Amino acid sequence: MKQGIWRPAGLLAMAGAFLLAGCGLSTDPTQGGLFGYNPKAYEARQQEKRAALQGIESSNQTYRDENWRLQQEKARKTSTVAGQEKELAALRKEVKGLSGSIDKLNKGSAAQRARAADLQRQHAALQRDVERASQEDDLQQRKLQIQRLKNELRALEQEAEDLSNL
């Protein structure tokens, strides 16, 4: 009879050993099994996930800040470009007006006509330079070109006025 009692007990012990072997320790509660839950390992896993989330949130804030800065820079450059386009339009209008003054000189004396031909060439070059300036992408460079062109225009206007007073 003793032999029959140990037999089911032996089977039960072996089944228990298999069950415990399947219950490995894991930080993932869905993988831990019946006796595999480890609170310290679980808390460490939670800390890792919180740290990863904090890193992602920090990166997101950095991207939002960069986006805001870029939007501000875009608005500033758009405003600058609009101002420069306005200046170029006024410059084109003044250059066109200078053409009428030069045409009047062509009807004057021989000296005025000779000088008017030179002014006509300078005027044509000024018109080309105004169009080149409007194509410039570098805003600082464009600003410098506009200022230079304004100075050239003023000089040509003064010269045309001086010639018409002769």
Secondary structure per residue as TSV (DSSP state, phi and psi in degrees):
chain	resnum	aa	ss	phi	psi
A	1	M	-	360.0	-32.9
A	2	K	H	-63.0	-34.5
A	3	Q	H	-63.7	-35.8
A	4	G	H	-72.3	-30.6
A	5	I	H	-72.5	-39.7
A	6	W	H	-72.2	-24.4
A	7	R	H	-65.4	-53.8
A	8	P	H	-64.9	-35.3
A	9	A	H	-65.6	-37.2
A	10	G	H	-66.5	-41.3
A	11	L	H	-63.6	-41.9
A	12	L	H	-63.8	-40.6
A	13	A	H	-65.9	-40.4
A	14	M	H	-66.8	-39.8
A	15	A	H	-63.8	-41.1
A	16	G	H	-62.6	-40.1
A	17	A	H	-64.2	-41.0
A	18	F	H	-64.5	-41.0
A	19	L	H	-62.2	-45.2
A	20	L	H	-67.2	-32.6
A	21	A	H	-67.5	-31.7
A	22	G	T	-78.8	-9.0
A	23	C	-	-102.6	68.3
A	24	G	-	-72.3	160.9
A	25	L	-	-79.8	131.7
A	26	S	B	-146.2	151.3
A	27	T	S	-84.9	-10.4
A	28	D	S	-92.2	115.0
A	29	P	T	-63.2	-21.4
A	30	T	T	-79.3	-10.5
A	31	Q	T	-112.5	-6.5
A	32	G	S	-74.0	-24.1
A	33	G	-	80.1	-170.5
A	34	L	S	-67.1	-43.6
A	35	F	S	-114.0	12.0
A	36	G	-	-90.3	-0.7
A	37	Y	B	-68.6	125.8
A	38	N	-	-123.9	103.5
A	39	P	H	-59.8	-37.3
A	40	K	H	-67.4	-43.1
A	41	A	H	-67.0	-37.7
A	42	Y	H	-64.0	-43.2
A	43	E	H	-65.0	-38.4
A	44	A	H	-63.5	-41.0
A	45	R	H	-63.3	-41.4
A	46	Q	H	-63.0	-40.9
A	47	Q	H	-61.7	-42.8
A	48	E	H	-60.5	-43.5
A	49	K	H	-66.8	-38.6
A	50	R	H	-64.3	-42.3
A	51	A	H	-63.6	-41.3
A	52	A	H	-64.1	-42.9
A	53	L	H	-62.5	-42.6
A	54	Q	H	-62.6	-39.3
A	55	G	H	-63.2	-42.1
A	56	I	H	-65.6	-43.4
A	57	E	H	-64.0	-37.7
A	58	S	H	-64.5	-42.9
A	59	S	H	-63.3	-42.2
A	60	N	H	-60.4	-42.2
A	61	Q	H	-64.9	-39.2
A	62	T	H	-61.6	-43.6
A	63	Y	H	-65.8	-39.1
A	64	R	H	-64.2	-42.6
A	65	D	H	-62.3	-43.6
A	66	E	H	-64.5	-41.1
A	67	N	H	-61.6	-44.4
A	68	W	H	-61.6	-44.3
A	69	R	H	-61.8	-42.7
A	70	L	H	-66.6	-37.0
A	71	Q	H	-64.0	-40.6
A	72	Q	H	-64.7	-42.7
A	73	E	H	-64.5	-40.3
A	74	K	H	-61.9	-44.5
A	75	A	H	-62.9	-41.5
A	76	R	H	-64.3	-44.5
A	77	K	H	-68.3	-37.1
A	78	T	H	-61.9	-42.1
A	79	S	H	-64.6	-42.3
A	80	T	H	-62.8	-44.8
A	81	V	H	-62.5	-42.8
A	82	A	H	-62.0	-41.3
A	83	G	H	-63.8	-41.7
A	84	Q	H	-68.2	-37.6
A	85	E	H	-62.8	-38.4
A	86	K	H	-64.3	-43.1
A	87	E	H	-62.7	-42.1
A	88	L	H	-65.4	-37.9
A	89	A	H	-64.1	-42.4
A	90	A	H	-65.2	-38.2
A	91	L	H	-65.5	-42.8
A	92	R	H	-58.9	-42.3
A	93	K	H	-63.9	-43.1
A	94	E	H	-66.7	-39.2
A	95	V	H	-63.4	-40.2
A	96	K	H	-63.6	-40.0
A	97	G	H	-63.9	-34.3
A	98	L	H	-63.8	-32.1
A	99	S	H	-58.6	-39.5
A	100	G	H	-64.7	-39.4
A	101	S	H	-64.7	-39.5
A	102	I	H	-68.2	-38.8
A	103	D	H	-60.7	-37.3
A	104	K	H	-64.4	-35.4
A	105	L	H	-67.5	-29.5
A	106	N	T	-64.5	-16.6
A	107	K	T	-97.0	0.5
A	108	G	S	-89.3	-152.7
A	109	S	-	-68.4	172.3
A	110	A	H	-62.4	-39.2
A	111	A	H	-65.7	-41.0
A	112	Q	H	-66.3	-39.1
A	113	R	H	-66.4	-40.5
A	114	A	H	-63.6	-44.1
A	115	R	H	-71.3	-32.7
A	116	A	H	-63.1	-35.9
A	117	A	H	-62.9	-41.8
A	118	D	H	-65.9	-42.3
A	119	L	H	-63.2	-35.1
A	120	Q	H	-62.3	-42.1
A	121	R	H	-65.4	-44.3
A	122	Q	H	-63.3	-37.6
A	123	H	H	-63.4	-44.9
A	124	A	H	-62.9	-41.6
A	125	A	H	-64.1	-39.6
A	126	L	H	-62.9	-41.9
A	127	Q	H	-61.6	-43.7
A	128	R	H	-62.1	-42.4
A	129	D	H	-65.2	-35.3
A	130	V	H	-63.4	-43.2
A	131	E	H	-67.3	-38.1
A	132	R	H	-63.4	-40.8
A	133	A	H	-62.5	-35.3
A	134	S	H	-69.5	-19.9
A	135	Q	H	-90.9	-9.8
A	136	E	-	-66.4	130.1
A	137	D	-	-88.3	-31.3
A	138	D	-	-74.9	113.5
A	139	L	H	-63.7	-37.0
A	140	Q	H	-68.1	-42.5
A	141	Q	H	-64.1	-41.3
A	142	R	H	-61.4	-42.1
A	143	K	H	-59.8	-44.4
A	144	L	H	-63.6	-41.3
A	145	Q	H	-64.8	-41.6
A	146	I	H	-61.1	-43.8
A	147	Q	H	-63.4	-43.1
A	148	R	H	-62.2	-42.9
A	149	L	H	-65.8	-37.7
A	150	K	H	-62.3	-43.0
A	151	N	H	-63.0	-43.5
A	152	E	H	-62.6	-41.4
A	153	L	H	-62.6	-44.4
A	154	R	H	-60.9	-41.2
A	155	A	H	-64.4	-43.8
A	156	L	H	-65.2	-40.8
A	157	E	H	-62.0	-42.1
A	158	Q	H	-64.7	-43.1
A	159	E	H	-63.7	-42.0
A	160	A	H	-64.3	-39.5
A	161	E	H	-66.9	-42.9
A	162	D	H	-61.5	-40.9
A	163	L	H	-68.2	-36.5
A	164	S	H	-70.9	-21.1
A	165	N	T	-84.3	-4.3
A	166	L	-	-74.8	360.0
